[in-house]
Amino acid sequence: MSQTDQKPSWKDLNVPSNIIQLLQSNKYTVPTEIQFKLLKKIQQSTSFICEAPDGAGKAFSSVLASILRIDPTLSQVQAVIIISNANYAQQILVHVQKLFPALNLKSQLCSDLKSGYTMKLDSHLIIGTSEAVLQNFVAQNANGTVRAVPNSLLNVKLVSVHDSDLIFGQAIQKENIVQLFQALKPGTQKIMYCYQLEDEVKTRMKDKWFAGKEVGIVHQDLSLKNTAHFHFDAKGKDASKLTMAEQICKRFYFTPNFKAGIFCRTQQAVNLVHKKLAEMNYEISKIDLETDQFNARKQLQDFIDGKTKICITNVPNQKITVQLTHVIVYDVPQQSSPVNYIQRCSHAGRYGQTCVVISFTNNDAEKKYLYSITQYCQQNLKLQRIFTEVTMANAAEEISKKLK
């Protein structure tokens, strides 16, 4: 293998050997593209904006970056991760719960508003919304300036802000970040995570949050790396779609690390697929538009924790931020951007593992959408062929070849 063909490794980033062993034991075999770029930048202790599509590995990047900046011998808050809403905290906690206990590190969730600064100050990492972190850790002086609550944020080395583009677009949250940054020691490293910012927004963000100082940029384009794509034409027969979904799950359910996401468009489809797979005694999470927020969180957490192996959803843009082995696009969108498809797939193939994505079509409008994806990838990703056509007879065999 030539040098250019070799995948980057954790060792290339000077990650300590004990942490590498822990990462690999938790299936984080190699860094993603954005993680490699970001961790190299973090070692320079500079502040920067990290632009990458959903599923690129930003959530895990912020956790690992925090670990590398924390001194475990000091029982003090040394890293803060700001989230746009409480739901996003669950994605961060997935990685924290896997890594922190083994390293004797403590973390604390700060997503609720609590007065009186009731948070414990011996946690190494704080994860919370801007409002909650401000109320718990930042006090306001009589003249309107702010200061950190005594012994709270004075030892913070790194602050990560997720969905910074969304936060910057909301007046109150944007000002919260200003106040938080004012309470930190000069020189504290700050990372703004987002999808992609227009140049004009970047300029305004630098002026507002960094007092006009120059900050670095880490960028990753959309990608279909580590994913293999298939197309099954059901020829207008809904029963064929259900049979194909059943066949794929039956063939791969008991293979190592099986983790499947099934994306539907309608409530009827969700119920139909769930009923069929439940009859086979498969462990399933179901997140639909009729599921209340509490149960939706529980269903997603069960899937993340491995209590279930299949997640069925019809919630638009539902994020499933775990490594998937199979994605079934049960209902192909008739009107959607090709970028949405690529973003959804980018959640799947990560950490050097291959994920297969199979899309079911039932009519010409859905086939047209797949064709638009092929055109987009040819023009923007320099990929000539995207979808491999499969039938009921050869689908399992063709998918198995890609997974080897």
MOBEL-V621051 format. One record per residue. RES is the residue in three letters. D_FIRST is the distance of its C-alpha to the first C-alpha in Angstrom with 2 decimals. Layout:
RES:D_FIRST
RES:D_FIRST
This chain:
MET:0.00
SER:3.79
GLN:6.64
THR:8.22
ASP:6.22
GLN:6.91
LYS:10.38
PRO:13.25
SER:14.94
TRP:18.62
LYS:18.08
ASP:17.01
LEU:20.48
ASN:22.29
VAL:23.57
PRO:25.59
SER:24.23
ASN:27.17
ILE:26.53
ILE:22.80
GLN:24.02
LEU:26.62
LEU:24.31
GLN:21.97
SER:25.08
ASN:26.29
LYS:23.22
TYR:22.13
THR:18.61
VAL:16.95
PRO:18.93
THR:19.64
GLU:19.35
ILE:22.99
GLN:22.89
PHE:20.23
LYS:22.35
LEU:25.55
LEU:24.94
LYS:23.91
LYS:27.18
ILE:29.21
GLN:28.53
GLN:30.47
SER:33.49
THR:34.31
SER:35.64
PHE:33.92
ILE:33.81
CYS:30.83
GLU:30.66
ALA:28.56
PRO:29.41
ASP:30.68
GLY:28.13
ALA:25.60
GLY:26.24
LYS:29.03
ALA:31.25
PHE:28.77
SER:27.83
SER:31.49
VAL:31.82
LEU:28.86
ALA:30.01
SER:33.43
ILE:32.23
LEU:30.54
ARG:33.80
ILE:36.18
ASP:37.80
PRO:38.58
THR:41.47
LEU:43.41
SER:45.13
GLN:45.27
VAL:43.91
GLN:40.90
ALA:39.06
VAL:40.42
ILE:38.80
ILE:41.09
ILE:40.94
SER:42.83
ASN:44.42
ALA:44.79
ASN:42.71
TYR:39.53
ALA:40.13
GLN:39.14
GLN:35.59
ILE:35.36
LEU:37.05
VAL:34.52
HIS:31.93
VAL:34.62
GLN:35.98
LYS:32.64
LEU:31.91
PHE:35.18
PRO:37.13
ALA:34.45
LEU:34.48
ASN:38.29
LEU:38.37
LYS:41.09
SER:41.06
GLN:43.96
LEU:44.44
CYS:46.91
SER:47.30
ASP:51.08
LEU:53.79
LYS:55.54
SER:58.27
GLY:59.18
TYR:55.67
THR:55.26
MET:51.51
LYS:50.50
LEU:49.22
ASP:47.24
SER:44.24
HIS:41.10
LEU:40.10
ILE:42.44
ILE:41.44
GLY:44.12
THR:45.61
SER:46.93
GLU:50.50
ALA:50.16
VAL:48.43
LEU:51.10
GLN:53.95
ASN:52.72
PHE:51.41
VAL:52.99
ALA:56.73
GLN:58.71
ASN:61.12
ALA:64.62
ASN:63.73
GLY:60.93
THR:58.02
VAL:55.67
ARG:54.54
ALA:52.37
VAL:54.37
PRO:54.89
ASN:51.98
SER:49.88
LEU:47.33
LEU:47.91
ASN:44.75
VAL:42.41
LYS:39.26
LEU:37.46
VAL:38.85
SER:36.68
VAL:38.43
HIS:37.04
ASP:38.22
SER:39.50
ASP:40.15
LEU:42.49
ILE:44.15
PHE:44.73
GLY:46.49
GLN:49.00
ALA:51.71
ILE:52.43
GLN:48.86
LYS:48.06
GLU:50.98
ASN:49.92
ILE:46.66
VAL:48.72
GLN:50.94
LEU:48.10
PHE:46.40
GLN:49.80
ALA:50.18
LEU:46.93
LYS:46.67
PRO:45.78
GLY:42.10
THR:40.96
GLN:37.50
LYS:37.65
ILE:35.00
MET:36.11
TYR:33.98
CYS:34.66
TYR:33.38
GLN:34.07
LEU:37.00
GLU:38.88
ASP:39.34
GLU:43.04
VAL:42.43
LYS:39.98
THR:42.71
ARG:45.33
MET:43.16
LYS:42.53
ASP:46.28
LYS:47.33
TRP:44.92
PHE:43.76
ALA:47.02
GLY:45.43
LYS:42.87
GLU:39.50
VAL:36.72
GLY:32.99
ILE:31.21
VAL:27.96
HIS:27.18
GLN:24.98
ASP:25.63
LEU:26.04
SER:22.92
LEU:22.23
LYS:18.75
ASN:18.25
THR:21.40
ALA:22.33
HIS:25.80
PHE:28.51
HIS:32.09
PHE:35.02
ASP:38.30
ALA:41.20
LYS:43.67
GLY:46.17
LYS:46.37
ASP:45.92
ALA:46.13
SER:42.95
LYS:41.03
LEU:42.38
THR:41.54
MET:37.92
ALA:37.51
GLU:39.10
GLN:36.91
ILE:33.61
CYS:34.87
LYS:36.25
ARG:33.00
PHE:30.72
TYR:33.21
PHE:32.70
THR:28.90
PRO:27.23
ASN:27.28
PHE:29.08
LYS:30.34
ALA:31.86
GLY:33.60
ILE:36.19
PHE:37.58
CYS:41.01
ARG:43.46
THR:46.80
GLN:48.51
GLN:49.44
ALA:45.84
VAL:44.92
ASN:47.90
LEU:47.23
VAL:43.58
HIS:44.50
LYS:47.42
LYS:45.44
LEU:42.56
ALA:45.05
GLU:46.89
MET:43.80
ASN:44.03
TYR:40.74
GLU:40.42
ILE:40.67
SER:41.12
LYS:43.22
ILE:43.49
ASP:45.79
LEU:48.27
GLU:51.02
THR:49.32
ASP:50.84
GLN:48.73
PHE:49.14
ASN:48.05
ALA:45.20
ARG:43.80
LYS:44.33
GLN:42.67
LEU:39.58
GLN:39.50
ASP:39.80
PHE:36.75
ILE:34.76
ASP:35.98
GLY:35.01
LYS:38.65
THR:38.04
LYS:35.03
ILE:36.13
CYS:37.44
ILE:39.66
THR:40.92
ASN:42.74
VAL:42.85
PRO:41.62
ASN:38.52
GLN:38.41
LYS:35.52
ILE:33.65
THR:31.29
VAL:29.47
GLN:26.24
LEU:27.30
THR:25.85
HIS:28.32
VAL:30.36
ILE:33.32
VAL:35.01
TYR:38.26
ASP:40.24
VAL:38.48
PRO:40.28
GLN:42.49
GLN:42.68
SER:39.78
SER:37.28
PRO:33.78
VAL:32.64
ASN:34.29
TYR:32.16
ILE:28.91
GLN:30.15
ARG:31.08
CYS:27.72
SER:25.99
HIS:27.71
ALA:25.77
GLY:21.97
ARG:21.17
TYR:19.32
GLY:16.21
GLN:18.53
THR:19.42
CYS:23.08
VAL:24.96
VAL:27.83
ILE:30.59
SER:33.49
PHE:36.87
THR:39.15
ASN:42.82
ASN:44.15
ASP:43.53
ALA:43.42
GLU:40.50
LYS:38.64
LYS:39.37
TYR:37.70
LEU:34.44
TYR:34.72
SER:35.16
ILE:31.90
THR:30.10
GLN:31.86
TYR:31.01
CYS:27.27
GLN:27.34
GLN:29.26
ASN:27.75
LEU:24.22
LYS:23.28
LEU:22.79
GLN:24.59
ARG:24.91
ILE:25.54
PHE:27.67
THR:27.42
GLU:30.98
VAL:31.87
THR:35.14
MET:36.83
ALA:35.92
ASN:32.14
ALA:31.14
ALA:30.20
GLU:28.06
GLU:26.19
ILE:25.62
SER:24.39
LYS:21.66
LYS:20.31
LEU:20.56
LYS:18.49
